[in-house]
């Protein structure tokens, strides 16, 4: 599975020209902005990233309850409850019982 997988919704797309290639499902963090690639984007080529509004499958970093604010851990490539050194990704729509569970998350960066 890619880092995250778009399932449905109406994401808001923003232009992005990456310095290195970006794969579909990659989460791209720029400062405090957390965006998601829906399509592959070649290096130095204009593409688009989702800036919020969609529902994605993501891997959980531990048990996470429904309706929790989650952050993107770019090192582990998971959503987590830990805010320190991570960026706001959105809110859980399903529950993770354990580390590695795949859950639904509303991408609503904060």
Number of C-alpha atoms within 10 A of each C-alpha: 9 14 20 25 19 22 11 12 13 10 18 13 17 13 11 17 16 16 11 11 12 21 17 17 22 20 24 20 15 9 7 12 14 23 25 28 24 21 14 15 21 15 13 12 13 11 19 20 26 22 21 23 17 19 23 24 23 24 24 28 23 16 14 22 15 14 14 16 22 28 24 27 22 16 7 12 17 22 31 24 19 15 13 8 9 18 23 22 27 25 22 25 17 17 18 20 14 12 14 15 17 21 20 22 29 23 25 19 20 15
